[in-house]
Amino acid sequence: MITRRVGVVGGGLAGLTAALRCADEGLGVTLFEARPRLGGLTYSFQRDGLWIDNGQHVFLRCCTAYQGLLERLGVADRVTVQDRLDVPVRSELDRRGGRLRRTGLPAPLHLGSTLARYRWLSPAARARVVRAALALGRVDRTDPEVDRRSFGDWLTAHGQDQRAIETVWDLIGIATLNAPAERASLALAATVFQVGLLESAAAADIGWSLVPLQELHGDAASRALAAAGVTVRTRSKVRDVVPAGDGWTVDGAAFDDVVLAVPPSAAEMLAPAGAIELESGWAEELGSTPIVNLHVIYDRVVLDEPFFAAVDSPLQWVFDRTHQAGLSRGQYIAVSLSAAEDLIDTPVPELRDRLLPHLERLLRITDEARLVEFFVTRERQATFRQRPGTAGLRASARTALPGLYLAGAWTDTGWPATMEGAVRSGEAAVAALLQGRPAERREAVV
Ligand SMILES: Cc1cc2nc3c(=O)[nH]c(=O)nc-3n(C[C@H](O)[C@H](O)[C@H](O)COP(=O)(O)OP(=O)(O)OC[C@H]3O[C@@H](n4cnc5c(N)ncnc54)[C@H](O)[C@@H]3O)c2cc1C
């Protein structure tokens, strides 16, 4: 009989991971989610019969915890991962494309030949990029001083000019850190480049979903949680998490342990004073950065590859979403705009006037192609602000109060705010929870 009860607050990837892990350990779990659906920041909605993701999500082969969650949800066959990292790179100023493609050589040699031929830089600048990459591989990403330094500052000190930053470092960095180099923490940037590109050749092979995100995460999780015996309460915005005797209450329901897997502002509001050992106001200080996606439908095929990255353009990454959305005629293109502070409040007509011409130049759109639809999705708090000095504002899974744990991509996983970080945080919270109470007590109550 299950007598140890865990309340998990938040049904994003962190909370889903925590709830399933606890259930797999034989604990009695109730999951509270404010919205009507699971999946948190990864979701889809229907529009004119098409499935639209709130924002394009990709992962890398090194995201092992995330892929483990997909296995657990029974949906690992609904994603694809490139055999070898291959990023087509298009410029608005030059019709000939370039690529960032790895070879079969071990890291870091796997990127040597692609960088040697990288069209958007002079040979001397390419050599400087290689030297900086090797130096970045030696940066101690766990050093607090490193976290306090900006990536852009470090790149400049390592001979990288604006052109190299734009065409190499920001090409990868903006999408993974949701910040340009000058506003990103060096420690987080070092994590991305070391783990993704410098330590293992296969690590950065890119993966993406073949189905809408809602199907991949939220809906699959609903089934897995039900099968694991978890009680799921959607449309349940938790207001009170209160210590009660040896345990806790969540809006009046009693639990032995609670995992708060909510965004920072909700965690600061819900956790009792003193539980999170950071100065009051820490969530606001940590802050957030928006991501905007442009959704563009044409009456014909205008892109013959699954995605590309852009240089010499205000656009960043462009994806073909036709199949996932269920579009049967024409093509559906999604443009992901990270670090979108300047665009988050821009009205749709202005975004269209400003940005569509750039997309059409990158797509080499001909006069015959007809635009069918243009719309925009905005995620104001897509990630925490991954600027220098954030490490000290990322709380750990264990709080100062027994039985209360934290999860979320913003917690101190060492990873940037990613799906991988969210899943790792859920795992860390459950590891702390299982250690948190003496084994004898666990045996006594389970
Ligand atoms: C547009 C966009 C693009 C992205 N692209 C990528 C990408 O390409 N690759 C990648 O790895 N990552 C990407 N990310 C980041 C990734 O989606 C997140 O890091 C991850 O999903 C965060 O998961 P989480 O569980 O930590 O938080 P969340 O998903 O925010 O989950 C928290 C949950 O808590 C719920 N909640 C809040 N308050 C309460 C309350 N009081 N009671 C009950 N429930 C509550 C919320 O409704 C939410 O469901 C992207 C994010 C966005 C928005």
The ligand as an SDF file (V2000), in Angstrom:
LIG
                    3D

 53 58  0  0  0  0  0  0  0  0999 V2000
    9.3420   29.4230  -27.8930 C   0  0  0  0  0  0  0  0  0  0  0  0
   10.2990   28.5560  -27.1390 C   0  0  0  0  0  0  0  0  0  0  0  0
   11.2840   27.8660  -27.8220 C   0  0  0  0  0  0  0  0  0  0  0  0
   12.1700   27.0420  -27.1230 C   0  0  0  0  0  0  0  0  0  0  0  0
   13.0910   26.3270  -27.8270 N   0  0  0  0  0  0  0  0  0  0  0  0
   13.7970   25.3790  -27.1840 C   0  0  0  0  0  0  0  0  0  0  0  0
   14.6170   24.4950  -27.9240 C   0  0  0  0  0  0  0  0  0  0  0  0
   14.7110   24.5650  -29.1550 O   0  0  0  0  0  0  0  0  0  0  0  0
   15.3000   23.5380  -27.2430 N   0  0  0  0  0  0  0  0  0  0  0  0
   15.2120   23.4270  -25.8810 C   0  0  0  0  0  0  0  0  0  0  0  0
   15.8320   22.5100  -25.3210 O   0  0  0  0  0  0  0  0  0  0  0  0
   14.4540   24.2740  -25.1490 N   0  0  0  0  0  0  0  0  0  0  0  0
   13.7470   25.2400  -25.7650 C   0  0  0  0  0  0  0  0  0  0  0  0
   12.9480   26.0760  -25.0490 N   0  0  0  0  0  0  0  0  0  0  0  0
   12.9920   26.0190  -23.5660 C   0  0  0  0  0  0  0  0  0  0  0  0
   12.1710   24.8670  -23.0140 C   0  0  0  0  0  0  0  0  0  0  0  0
   10.8820   24.8390  -23.6070 O   0  0  0  0  0  0  0  0  0  0  0  0
   12.0280   25.0650  -21.5120 C   0  0  0  0  0  0  0  0  0  0  0  0
   13.2950   25.2180  -20.9210 O   0  0  0  0  0  0  0  0  0  0  0  0
   11.3300   23.9200  -20.8030 C   0  0  0  0  0  0  0  0  0  0  0  0
   10.1980   23.4880  -21.5070 O   0  0  0  0  0  0  0  0  0  0  0  0
   10.9560   24.3920  -19.3900 C   0  0  0  0  0  0  0  0  0  0  0  0
   10.2770   23.3680  -18.7010 O   0  0  0  0  0  0  0  0  0  0  0  0
    9.9280   23.5450  -17.1580 P   0  0  0  0  0  0  0  0  0  0  0  0
    9.1610   22.3510  -16.7430 O   0  0  0  0  0  0  0  0  0  0  0  0
   11.1530   23.9030  -16.4210 O   0  0  0  0  0  0  0  0  0  0  0  0
    9.0180   24.8560  -17.0710 O   0  0  0  0  0  0  0  0  0  0  0  0
    7.5900   25.1850  -17.6840 P   0  0  0  0  0  0  0  0  0  0  0  0
    7.4590   24.5560  -19.0110 O   0  0  0  0  0  0  0  0  0  0  0  0
    7.4380   26.6590  -17.5730 O   0  0  0  0  0  0  0  0  0  0  0  0
    6.5530   24.4640  -16.6980 O   0  0  0  0  0  0  0  0  0  0  0  0
    6.0540   25.0630  -15.5310 C   0  0  0  0  0  0  0  0  0  0  0  0
    4.5940   24.6900  -15.3990 C   0  0  0  0  0  0  0  0  0  0  0  0
    4.1150   25.1610  -14.1340 O   0  0  0  0  0  0  0  0  0  0  0  0
    2.7820   25.5840  -14.3220 C   0  0  0  0  0  0  0  0  0  0  0  0
    2.4470   26.4640  -13.2090 N   0  0  0  0  0  0  0  0  0  0  0  0
    2.9180   27.7030  -12.9510 C   0  0  0  0  0  0  0  0  0  0  0  0
    2.3880   28.1740  -11.7970 N   0  0  0  0  0  0  0  0  0  0  0  0
    1.5730   27.1990  -11.3290 C   0  0  0  0  0  0  0  0  0  0  0  0
    0.7560   27.0830  -10.1740 C   0  0  0  0  0  0  0  0  0  0  0  0
    0.6730   28.0670   -9.2740 N   0  0  0  0  0  0  0  0  0  0  0  0
    0.0390   25.9440  -10.0020 N   0  0  0  0  0  0  0  0  0  0  0  0
    0.1110   24.9320  -10.8940 C   0  0  0  0  0  0  0  0  0  0  0  0
    0.8710   24.9980  -12.0090 N   0  0  0  0  0  0  0  0  0  0  0  0
    1.6000   26.1130  -12.2120 C   0  0  0  0  0  0  0  0  0  0  0  0
    2.8050   26.2650  -15.6800 C   0  0  0  0  0  0  0  0  0  0  0  0
    1.5110   26.3920  -16.2260 O   0  0  0  0  0  0  0  0  0  0  0  0
    3.7180   25.3250  -16.4680 C   0  0  0  0  0  0  0  0  0  0  0  0
    2.9720   24.3070  -17.1200 O   0  0  0  0  0  0  0  0  0  0  0  0
   12.0820   26.9350  -25.7080 C   0  0  0  0  0  0  0  0  0  0  0  0
   11.0950   27.6410  -25.0210 C   0  0  0  0  0  0  0  0  0  0  0  0
   10.2070   28.4330  -25.7160 C   0  0  0  0  0  0  0  0  0  0  0  0
    9.1480   29.1450  -24.9630 C   0  0  0  0  0  0  0  0  0  0  0  0
  1  2  1  0
  2  3  1  0
  2 52  2  0
  3  4  2  0
  4  5  1  0
  4 50  1  0
  5  6  2  0
  6  7  1  0
  6 13  1  0
  7  8  2  0
  7  9  1  0
  9 10  1  0
 10 11  2  0
 10 12  1  0
 12 13  2  0
 13 14  1  0
 14 15  1  0
 14 50  1  0
 15 16  1  0
 16 17  1  0
 16 18  1  0
 18 19  1  0
 18 20  1  0
 20 21  1  0
 20 22  1  0
 22 23  1  0
 23 24  1  0
 24 25  2  0
 24 26  1  0
 24 27  1  0
 27 28  1  0
 28 29  2  0
 28 30  1  0
 28 31  1  0
 31 32  1  0
 32 33  1  0
 33 34  1  0
 33 48  1  0
 34 35  1  0
 35 36  1  0
 35 46  1  0
 36 37  1  0
 36 45  1  0
 37 38  2  0
 38 39  1  0
 39 40  1  0
 39 45  2  0
 40 41  1  0
 40 42  2  0
 42 43  1  0
 43 44  2  0
 44 45  1  0
 46 47  1  0
 46 48  1  0
 48 49  1  0
 50 51  2  0
 51 52  1  0
 52 53  1  0
M  END
$$$$
